């Protein structure tokens, strides 16, 4: 088999998926008063353009996928990939290994297909919830890179490292994350250790099958890797596996959105956003003490508010609503992404953002402000 050709095929296939946009959820398209320019300013290819009411990705896009991770409202997504599944890690004992794209390119013929299954664009592509789950369970994460300082993704790399530093400090685990330059990475030794690890696990699985009186299923290496090594993602799934949608705050509302993609009034609901939020909320139901690790920012409204309607009418995720009969502004924390739209557009300085510190801050809809009888 031509290993080099196989690697090139895998790397090229990663770039074939086109990045598309959901313009309805972009705060910049809602109003020019919105202060979010992150995707435009930080795109390493300068390939994101906003013209009037249109958000487009130019042909020079290198498909680094940074925009997908940096946008709080999930405006960007990979076309044809409805699941948006996170890639699994490459476990070895109590450690989880990831490889950035440039490191994989440097490995070339020394790389085999099962390592290629674990390619990440950069360390920024690691989900916070996966990192938190791994460190919480006593595991370590190693990320094999090339020359990060000269990489055009350095901004995103450093931003994620700052988050990881905060997570390590919270758990008091300075050794929980390690970056390894490909020049210092011993690939042959790693593959040998991995083969021994797989062989030992395969033997354990076979013995378990024999002890149960059943016939152990013999899997080839590819199937074994796919079926027996689930990585951090499935580790997180096990933690929150016993939490049903009905257990979520505002379960009836959220279940309807997640199951059918229903709309809230005239506003569209972003299914990718709902999926991301549901993963976080389910995890926090069993790990409320870890809420400070999630940068969940929510709005407060003070008495400067004149009920002009801008904040709830322009909210891209339908997190803010107004109950006219009761004269109340309502917040649905589950749908809020902390995008700052409401704060940016308020001409009266009535909206302030704060970081959720207690589970009650996100555990159900809340009244932010109610009209007085005089105002009504």
One Martini backbone bead per residue (centre of mass of N, CA, C, O) as a GRO file, in nm:
protein
  376
    1UNK     BB    1   0.098   0.035   0.021
    2UNK     BB    2   0.052   0.384  -0.025
    3UNK     BB    3   0.100   0.586   0.233
    4UNK     BB    4   0.141   0.868   0.115
    5UNK     BB    5  -0.116   0.865  -0.059
    6UNK     BB    6  -0.312   0.826   0.177
    7UNK     BB    7  -0.250   1.085   0.329
    8UNK     BB    8  -0.317   1.283   0.101
    9UNK     BB    9  -0.611   1.194   0.074
   10UNK     BB   10  -0.699   1.270   0.362
   11UNK     BB   11  -0.613   1.568   0.358
   12UNK     BB   12  -0.783   1.647   0.109
   13UNK     BB   13  -1.065   1.559   0.223
   14UNK     BB   14  -1.070   1.789   0.444
   15UNK     BB   15  -1.104   2.024   0.206
   16UNK     BB   16  -1.386   1.954   0.055
   17UNK     BB   17  -1.543   2.086   0.267
   18UNK     BB   18  -1.770   2.325   0.277
   19UNK     BB   19  -1.819   2.645   0.391
   20UNK     BB   20  -2.098   2.768   0.553
   21UNK     BB   21  -2.389   2.985   0.604
   22UNK     BB   22  -2.600   3.151   0.867
   23UNK     BB   23  -2.717   3.467   0.845
   24UNK     BB   24  -2.947   3.483   1.070
   25UNK     BB   25  -2.702   3.466   1.314
   26UNK     BB   26  -2.570   3.735   1.240
   27UNK     BB   27  -2.502   4.033   1.396
   28UNK     BB   28  -2.394   4.208   1.155
   29UNK     BB   29  -2.667   4.163   0.986
   30UNK     BB   30  -2.862   4.300   1.186
   31UNK     BB   31  -2.633   4.524   1.274
   32UNK     BB   32  -2.383   4.776   1.275
   33UNK     BB   33  -2.376   4.796   1.601
   34UNK     BB   34  -2.230   4.555   1.615
   35UNK     BB   35  -1.909   4.439   1.765
   36UNK     BB   36  -1.861   4.196   1.563
   37UNK     BB   37  -1.524   4.094   1.400
   38UNK     BB   38  -1.367   3.829   1.436
   39UNK     BB   39  -1.380   3.671   1.164
   40UNK     BB   40  -1.267   3.901   0.989
   41UNK     BB   41  -1.000   3.980   1.150
   42UNK     BB   42  -0.893   3.654   1.200
   43UNK     BB   43  -0.873   3.563   0.925
   44UNK     BB   44  -0.598   3.427   0.762
   45UNK     BB   45  -0.733   3.484   0.453
   46UNK     BB   46  -0.945   3.706   0.418
   47UNK     BB   47  -1.246   3.539   0.335
   48UNK     BB   48  -1.443   3.739   0.487
   49UNK     BB   49  -1.759   3.890   0.378
   50UNK     BB   50  -1.944   4.202   0.412
   51UNK     BB   51  -2.248   4.281   0.218
   52UNK     BB   52  -2.476   4.416   0.364
   53UNK     BB   53  -2.686   4.117   0.375
   54UNK     BB   54  -2.402   3.961   0.323
   55UNK     BB   55  -2.230   3.643   0.374
   56UNK     BB   56  -1.902   3.557   0.261
   57UNK     BB   57  -1.687   3.312   0.102
   58UNK     BB   58  -1.400   3.302  -0.040
   59UNK     BB   59  -1.184   3.129  -0.257
   60UNK     BB   60  -0.923   3.161  -0.054
   61UNK     BB   61  -1.010   2.948   0.126
   62UNK     BB   62  -0.844   2.695   0.342
   63UNK     BB   63  -1.016   2.538   0.554
   64UNK     BB   64  -0.946   2.579   0.879
   65UNK     BB   65  -1.219   2.636   1.067
   66UNK     BB   66  -1.205   2.881   1.267
   67UNK     BB   67  -1.493   3.007   1.239
   68UNK     BB   68  -1.651   2.776   1.373
   69UNK     BB   69  -1.516   2.822   1.668
   70UNK     BB   70  -1.548   3.149   1.709
   71UNK     BB   71  -1.852   3.138   1.676
   72UNK     BB   72  -2.122   3.167   1.898
   73UNK     BB   73  -2.372   3.119   1.662
   74UNK     BB   74  -2.313   2.913   1.435
   75UNK     BB   75  -2.277   3.030   1.133
   76UNK     BB   76  -2.070   2.811   1.077
   77UNK     BB   77  -2.042   2.534   0.838
   78UNK     BB   78  -2.040   2.210   0.710
   79UNK     BB   79  -2.118   2.098   0.422
   80UNK     BB   80  -2.290   1.790   0.464
   81UNK     BB   81  -2.258   1.817   0.802
   82UNK     BB   82  -2.494   1.771   1.038
   83UNK     BB   83  -2.336   1.657   1.293
   84UNK     BB   84  -2.055   1.776   1.377
   85UNK     BB   85  -1.844   1.580   1.465
   86UNK     BB   86  -1.612   1.493   1.676
   87UNK     BB   87  -1.305   1.396   1.704
   88UNK     BB   88  -1.111   1.161   1.807
   89UNK     BB   89  -0.881   1.039   1.996
   90UNK     BB   90  -0.543   0.908   2.085
   91UNK     BB   91  -0.497   0.663   2.291
   92UNK     BB   92  -0.261   0.617   2.587
   93UNK     BB   93  -0.379   0.518   2.839
   94UNK     BB   94  -0.404   0.832   3.016
   95UNK     BB   95  -0.370   0.940   2.721
   96UNK     BB   96  -0.423   1.206   2.471
   97UNK     BB   97  -0.382   1.223   2.118
   98UNK     BB   98  -0.282   1.489   1.898
   99UNK     BB   99  -0.282   1.622   1.550
  100UNK     BB  100  -0.168   1.839   1.346
  101UNK     BB  101  -0.151   1.906   1.017
  102UNK     BB  102   0.156   1.978   1.004
  103UNK     BB  103   0.257   1.729   1.153
  104UNK     BB  104   0.150   1.523   0.949
  105UNK     BB  105   0.312   1.627   0.708
  106UNK     BB  106   0.590   1.564   0.846
  107UNK     BB  107   0.553   1.253   0.868
  108UNK     BB  108   0.419   1.107   0.639
  109UNK     BB  109   0.527   0.788   0.591
  110UNK     BB  110   0.509   0.748   0.916
  111UNK     BB  111   0.211   0.740   0.864
  112UNK     BB  112  -0.104   0.622   0.957
  113UNK     BB  113  -0.440   0.593   0.941
  114UNK     BB  114  -0.512   0.609   1.252
  115UNK     BB  115  -0.380   0.886   1.284
  116UNK     BB  116  -0.549   1.038   1.066
  117UNK     BB  117  -0.815   1.028   1.245
  118UNK     BB  118  -0.656   1.264   1.448
  119UNK     BB  119  -0.690   1.528   1.303
  120UNK     BB  120  -0.608   1.872   1.350
  121UNK     BB  121  -0.583   2.191   1.274
  122UNK     BB  122  -0.574   2.263   1.589
  123UNK     BB  123  -0.595   2.327   1.920
  124UNK     BB  124  -0.868   2.490   1.885
  125UNK     BB  125  -1.044   2.219   1.813
  126UNK     BB  126  -1.071   2.175   2.101
  127UNK     BB  127  -1.299   2.103   2.321
  128UNK     BB  128  -1.372   2.210   2.627
  129UNK     BB  129  -1.538   1.961   2.729
  130UNK     BB  130  -1.312   1.755   2.669
  131UNK     BB  131  -1.094   1.872   2.848
  132UNK     BB  132  -1.252   1.869   3.113
  133UNK     BB  133  -1.316   1.564   3.120
  134UNK     BB  134  -1.028   1.458   3.119
  135UNK     BB  135  -0.913   1.606   3.370
  136UNK     BB  136  -1.130   1.514   3.571
  137UNK     BB  137  -1.037   1.194   3.506
  138UNK     BB  138  -0.703   1.204   3.505
  139UNK     BB  139  -0.609   1.295   3.237
  140UNK     BB  140  -0.419   1.342   2.935
  141UNK     BB  141  -0.289   1.593   2.699
  142UNK     BB  142  -0.154   1.560   2.367
  143UNK     BB  143   0.007   1.791   2.133
  144UNK     BB  144   0.108   1.765   1.801
  145UNK     BB  145   0.342   1.980   1.649
  146UNK     BB  146   0.510   2.231   1.503
  147UNK     BB  147   0.525   2.571   1.405
  148UNK     BB  148   0.339   2.793   1.573
  149UNK     BB  149   0.482   3.080   1.544
  150UNK     BB  150   0.445   3.053   1.205
  151UNK     BB  151   0.149   3.030   1.214
  152UNK     BB  152  -0.169   3.148   1.095
  153UNK     BB  153  -0.307   3.022   1.384
  154UNK     BB  154  -0.191   3.166   1.644
  155UNK     BB  155  -0.434   3.306   1.772
  156UNK     BB  156  -0.602   3.047   1.829
  157UNK     BB  157  -0.389   2.898   1.985
  158UNK     BB  158  -0.355   3.105   2.222
  159UNK     BB  159  -0.649   3.114   2.311
  160UNK     BB  160  -0.664   2.812   2.394
  161UNK     BB  161  -0.428   2.810   2.597
  162UNK     BB  162  -0.568   2.999   2.795
  163UNK     BB  163  -0.799   2.807   2.862
  164UNK     BB  164  -0.626   2.566   2.954
  165UNK     BB  165  -0.490   2.711   3.190
  166UNK     BB  166  -0.754   2.753   3.350
  167UNK     BB  167  -0.825   2.453   3.378
  168UNK     BB  168  -0.569   2.359   3.524
  169UNK     BB  169  -0.599   2.550   3.766
  170UNK     BB  170  -0.867   2.442   3.871
  171UNK     BB  171  -0.742   2.133   3.903
  172UNK     BB  172  -0.438   2.130   3.965
  173UNK     BB  173  -0.301   2.049   3.648
  174UNK     BB  174  -0.009   2.110   3.498
  175UNK     BB  175   0.018   1.806   3.349
  176UNK     BB  176  -0.248   1.780   3.151
  177UNK     BB  177  -0.083   1.955   2.931
  178UNK     BB  178   0.090   1.890   2.607
  179UNK     BB  179   0.335   2.013   2.391
  180UNK     BB  180   0.467   1.865   2.082
  181UNK     BB  181   0.720   1.858   1.885
  182UNK     BB  182   0.787   1.677   1.605
  183UNK     BB  183   1.101   1.672   1.655
  184UNK     BB  184   1.038   1.533   1.960
  185UNK     BB  185   0.889   1.292   1.819
  186UNK     BB  186   0.851   0.938   1.870
  187UNK     BB  187   0.696   0.746   1.652
  188UNK     BB  188   0.789   0.448   1.681
  189UNK     BB  189   0.740   0.433   1.987
  190UNK     BB  190   0.443   0.507   1.979
  191UNK     BB  191   0.345   0.268   1.799
  192UNK     BB  192   0.443   0.047   1.986
  193UNK     BB  193   0.275   0.128   2.233
  194UNK     BB  194   0.003   0.111   2.086
  195UNK     BB  195   0.012  -0.190   2.013
  196UNK     BB  196   0.031  -0.288   2.306
  197UNK     BB  197  -0.231  -0.160   2.400
  198UNK     BB  198  -0.420  -0.304   2.199
  199UNK     BB  199  -0.341  -0.592   2.272
  200UNK     BB  200  -0.424  -0.579   2.570
  201UNK     BB  201  -0.722  -0.500   2.518
  202UNK     BB  202  -0.793  -0.741   2.339
  203UNK     BB  203  -0.739  -0.953   2.559
  204UNK     BB  204  -0.943  -0.851   2.765
  205UNK     BB  205  -1.192  -0.882   2.580
  206UNK     BB  206  -1.159  -1.188   2.537
  207UNK     BB  207  -1.168  -1.276   2.833
  208UNK     BB  208  -1.445  -1.160   2.891
  209UNK     BB  209  -1.594  -1.339   2.689
  210UNK     BB  210  -1.510  -1.613   2.817
  211UNK     BB  211  -1.620  -1.561   3.109
  212UNK     BB  212  -1.923  -1.533   2.987
  213UNK     BB  213  -1.950  -1.773   2.765
  214UNK     BB  214  -1.870  -1.627   2.518
  215UNK     BB  215  -1.796  -1.515   2.196
  216UNK     BB  216  -1.545  -1.347   2.086
  217UNK     BB  217  -1.489  -1.069   1.906
  218UNK     BB  218  -1.310  -1.043   1.605
  219UNK     BB  219  -1.103  -0.774   1.525
  220UNK     BB  220  -0.977  -0.566   1.338
  221UNK     BB  221  -0.788  -0.291   1.363
  222UNK     BB  222  -0.991  -0.089   1.253
  223UNK     BB  223  -1.240  -0.184   1.415
  224UNK     BB  224  -1.115  -0.164   1.692
  225UNK     BB  225  -1.061   0.139   1.689
  226UNK     BB  226  -1.357   0.227   1.633
  227UNK     BB  227  -1.506   0.052   1.880
  228UNK     BB  228  -1.299   0.077   2.147
  229UNK     BB  229  -1.208   0.382   2.075
  230UNK     BB  230  -1.363   0.690   2.187
  231UNK     BB  231  -1.264   0.883   2.385
  232UNK     BB  232  -1.356   1.184   2.514
  233UNK     BB  233  -1.636   1.205   2.400
  234UNK     BB  234  -1.748   0.937   2.536
  235UNK     BB  235  -1.679   1.016   2.818
  236UNK     BB  236  -1.886   1.243   2.828
  237UNK     BB  237  -2.132   1.070   2.759
  238UNK     BB  238  -2.130   0.896   3.017
  239UNK     BB  239  -2.179   1.126   3.218
  240UNK     BB  240  -2.459   1.224   3.043
  241UNK     BB  241  -2.639   0.964   2.964
  242UNK     BB  242  -2.871   0.998   3.209
  243UNK     BB  243  -2.964   1.254   3.049
  244UNK     BB  244  -3.246   1.395   2.960
  245UNK     BB  245  -3.433   1.627   2.800
  246UNK     BB  246  -3.637   1.650   3.044
  247UNK     BB  247  -3.400   1.762   3.245
  248UNK     BB  248  -3.403   2.017   3.123
  249UNK     BB  249  -3.439   2.325   3.100
  250UNK     BB  250  -3.713   2.379   2.944
  251UNK     BB  251  -3.785   2.098   2.809
  252UNK     BB  252  -4.019   2.146   2.616
  253UNK     BB  253  -3.882   2.355   2.440
  254UNK     BB  254  -3.611   2.208   2.371
  255UNK     BB  255  -3.723   1.946   2.257
  256UNK     BB  256  -3.862   2.074   2.016
  257UNK     BB  257  -3.611   2.189   1.885
  258UNK     BB  258  -3.433   1.928   1.868
  259UNK     BB  259  -3.639   1.733   1.723
  260UNK     BB  260  -3.767   1.962   1.490
  261UNK     BB  261  -3.664   2.260   1.449
  262UNK     BB  262  -3.824   2.472   1.561
  263UNK     BB  263  -3.975   2.773   1.592
  264UNK     BB  264  -3.956   3.107   1.734
  265UNK     BB  265  -4.187   3.212   1.588
  266UNK     BB  266  -4.004   3.394   1.339
  267UNK     BB  267  -3.756   3.242   1.437
  268UNK     BB  268  -3.475   3.087   1.387
  269UNK     BB  269  -3.312   2.772   1.449
  270UNK     BB  270  -3.002   2.652   1.552
  271UNK     BB  271  -2.901   2.329   1.554
  272UNK     BB  272  -2.602   2.354   1.632
  273UNK     BB  273  -2.648   2.521   1.882
  274UNK     BB  274  -2.832   2.322   2.032
  275UNK     BB  275  -2.628   2.095   2.047
  276UNK     BB  276  -2.411   2.243   2.205
  277UNK     BB  277  -2.587   2.328   2.447
  278UNK     BB  278  -2.686   2.043   2.535
  279UNK     BB  279  -2.410   1.931   2.613
  280UNK     BB  280  -2.347   2.136   2.835
  281UNK     BB  281  -2.606   2.105   3.010
  282UNK     BB  282  -2.582   1.806   3.071
  283UNK     BB  283  -2.310   1.819   3.209
  284UNK     BB  284  -2.400   2.031   3.437
  285UNK     BB  285  -2.607   1.851   3.586
  286UNK     BB  286  -2.345   1.672   3.706
  287UNK     BB  287  -2.139   1.956   3.704
  288UNK     BB  288  -2.187   2.235   3.863
  289UNK     BB  289  -1.888   2.305   3.968
  290UNK     BB  290  -1.793   2.366   3.647
  291UNK     BB  291  -1.915   2.637   3.547
  292UNK     BB  292  -1.663   2.839   3.559
  293UNK     BB  293  -1.534   2.702   3.289
  294UNK     BB  294  -1.778   2.836   3.154
  295UNK     BB  295  -1.838   3.106   2.926
  296UNK     BB  296  -2.126   3.216   3.054
  297UNK     BB  297  -2.305   3.485   2.911
  298UNK     BB  298  -2.532   3.727   3.049
  299UNK     BB  299  -2.802   3.935   3.074
  300UNK     BB  300  -2.876   4.261   3.199
  301UNK     BB  301  -3.148   4.482   3.317
  302UNK     BB  302  -3.216   4.807   3.372
  303UNK     BB  303  -3.390   5.114   3.435
  304UNK     BB  304  -3.303   5.242   3.149
  305UNK     BB  305  -3.519   5.105   3.019
  306UNK     BB  306  -3.771   5.165   2.733
  307UNK     BB  307  -3.883   4.938   2.555
  308UNK     BB  308  -3.786   4.938   2.232
  309UNK     BB  309  -3.714   4.617   2.125
  310UNK     BB  310  -3.431   4.557   2.004
  311UNK     BB  311  -3.320   4.311   2.163
  312UNK     BB  312  -3.556   4.100   2.095
  313UNK     BB  313  -3.572   4.142   1.779
  314UNK     BB  314  -3.243   4.094   1.722
  315UNK     BB  315  -3.208   3.832   1.843
  316UNK     BB  316  -3.060   3.552   1.687
  317UNK     BB  317  -3.168   3.314   1.918
  318UNK     BB  318  -3.425   3.385   2.101
  319UNK     BB  319  -3.349   3.463   2.410
  320UNK     BB  320  -3.527   3.713   2.372
  321UNK     BB  321  -3.838   3.826   2.525
  322UNK     BB  322  -4.183   3.958   2.501
  323UNK     BB  323  -4.447   4.009   2.735
  324UNK     BB  324  -4.705   4.208   2.689
  325UNK     BB  325  -4.917   4.151   2.914
  326UNK     BB  326  -4.682   4.156   3.148
  327UNK     BB  327  -4.429   4.336   3.083
  328UNK     BB  328  -4.185   4.125   2.994
  329UNK     BB  329  -3.847   4.035   3.004
  330UNK     BB  330  -3.712   3.738   2.857
  331UNK     BB  331  -3.485   3.472   2.948
  332UNK     BB  332  -3.305   3.212   2.763
  333UNK     BB  333  -3.018   3.066   2.849
  334UNK     BB  334  -2.993   2.829   2.644
  335UNK     BB  335  -2.988   3.049   2.388
  336UNK     BB  336  -2.748   3.194   2.501
  337UNK     BB  337  -2.412   3.321   2.375
  338UNK     BB  338  -2.281   3.604   2.441
  339UNK     BB  339  -2.268   3.817   2.178
  340UNK     BB  340  -2.366   4.132   2.262
  341UNK     BB  341  -2.600   4.256   2.103
  342UNK     BB  342  -2.777   4.393   2.323
  343UNK     BB  343  -2.550   4.581   2.426
  344UNK     BB  344  -2.468   4.727   2.158
  345UNK     BB  345  -2.775   4.844   2.085
  346UNK     BB  346  -2.795   5.001   2.346
  347UNK     BB  347  -2.863   5.351   2.400
  348UNK     BB  348  -2.901   5.334   2.746
  349UNK     BB  349  -2.729   5.130   2.916
  350UNK     BB  350  -2.915   4.863   3.016
  351UNK     BB  351  -2.695   4.652   2.927
  352UNK     BB  352  -2.541   4.369   3.090
  353UNK     BB  353  -2.267   4.153   3.137
  354UNK     BB  354  -2.241   3.817   3.279
  355UNK     BB  355  -2.110   3.557   3.465
  356UNK     BB  356  -2.188   3.245   3.525
  357UNK     BB  357  -2.174   3.082   3.867
  358UNK     BB  358  -2.459   2.950   3.886
  359UNK     BB  359  -2.697   2.717   3.811
  360UNK     BB  360  -2.942   2.918   3.841
  361UNK     BB  361  -2.862   3.105   3.597
  362UNK     BB  362  -2.941   2.838   3.383
  363UNK     BB  363  -3.227   2.683   3.497
  364UNK     BB  364  -3.409   2.912   3.351
  365UNK     BB  365  -3.630   3.125   3.303
  366UNK     BB  366  -3.613   3.493   3.306
  367UNK     BB  367  -3.668   3.800   3.458
  368UNK     BB  368  -3.531   4.112   3.375
  369UNK     BB  369  -3.803   4.295   3.322
  370UNK     BB  370  -4.062   4.520   3.453
  371UNK     BB  371  -4.321   4.698   3.421
  372UNK     BB  372  -4.470   4.958   3.536
  373UNK     BB  373  -4.765   5.106   3.572
  374UNK     BB  374  -4.668   5.378   3.456
  375UNK     BB  375  -4.539   5.266   3.192
  376UNK     BB  376  -4.809   5.122   3.093
   0.00000   0.00000   0.00000
